[in-house]
Amino acid sequence: ITCPGVLLKDKEDLYLSVSVLGQYKKTQHVPAAFPLFFQEKLVFEKAFADIVDPGDLVELLELDTAVLELIQLVPPVGKILATYEENTRDFLFPDPKRTCGHHGLDREILMKRSSSFT
């Protein structure tokens, strides 16, 4: 994660939380210095036993929201610095014009700064 020209006033570690398909996972903590490097994979698996029509699956993915949050471990509960929200279908399967390199493996997204992140 990059944030050119920004120094964090709080020195507590940061992590990325990800919520997709009703599942929540978070990365390991990294030091509070941009750029941030998260060298891990988060795996989300979900079986859709009642879905037989691919169109129904697309509809389900469009109704679900993928949420990413950059969180700093500032006591007492942590501080959300930035968020990203998009329907899960577009998050998992972006338009080809929004990706570079291999499909879905290398993509830039723009997170929205929270009001607490000055």
N, C-alpha and C positions, 0 to 999 in steps of 0.2 A: 504494500500500500504506500503510495507516495502522497506527499503534501508539501510541494516545493516551498522553501522559505519559511517553514513553520518549525518553531521549537516549542516543545511542550513544557509548560511551567511546572506541572506535577511530574514527578519522576517515577511514579509507580508503573508497573508493567501493564501491557495491553493484551487483549485477546479479541478474536473475532467469533461472534456467536452466529449460528446459522439455524434457521427454522424452515424446514421444507416438508411437505406432505405429513404434517402433524408430528414431525420428529424434530428434536432440538439437539444440537451438538455444538461444541466449542473447541477452539484450537488451544494449543499450549500457550502459555504466556510468553511474550517477547518484550525486550527492553523498550523503553519509551523514547525512541529516536527514529525519525524518518530517514530513509524508507524502512518500512516494516516488512520482514520476510517470514512468512508462515510456511515452513517446509514440511507439510503433512497433507494427507488426504482425509477428507471426511466422507464417509460412505453412507448413503441413505438408500434403504431398500424398502419397497412396499409392494405387496401383492394385491391386485384388484380382482378378486375371485368372481365377483358378480358382473364384471364387464365383459361383454362379448363383441360389442360394436366399437371399433376404434374411434368413431365419432363421439361416443359416450366418454371414452377415456380423455380425449382432447377437451371435452367440456368440463370434466372433473379437474383437469390440470389448470384450465383457465379460471376456475372458481377458487382454486387454492392460491395462497400468496406466499412467495418465498421472501424471507426477511433476513437481511444480514445487518449486524450491528457491530461497530467498532467500540469496544468498551475498555475504559481504563480503570484499574483497581484502586480507585480513590475511595478511602473509607467514608461512610460506613458500608455502602452497598455497591459502589462502583458508579462510574459516570459514562453515559453514552456520548461518544464524540461525533459519530456519524452513522447514518442508516441508509439502507437501500431496500426498496420494496418493489416487487414486480410479480405479475401472475406467474405461476410455476411453469406453465407451458412456454412462455417467452423466455423465462430464465434458463430452462433446461435446453430449449431448442431455439436459439436466437436466429434472426434473419441472417443469411450469409453475409450481407453487407456490414453487419455489426461484429463480425469475427475476423481475426487474422490468423493465419496458420491453419492448423488442423481444426476441424469442426468441433466447437465446444471446449477445446482444451486451452486455448489462449484467447482471452477476451478482456477488454477493458470495460469497466462499469464506473459510473460516477455516483459516489455516495453523497447524500445530503447532509450537510453539517448541522449538528444540533445547536440549539441556542446556547448551551453551556460550553461549547467549544469556540472560544473567541479567537 
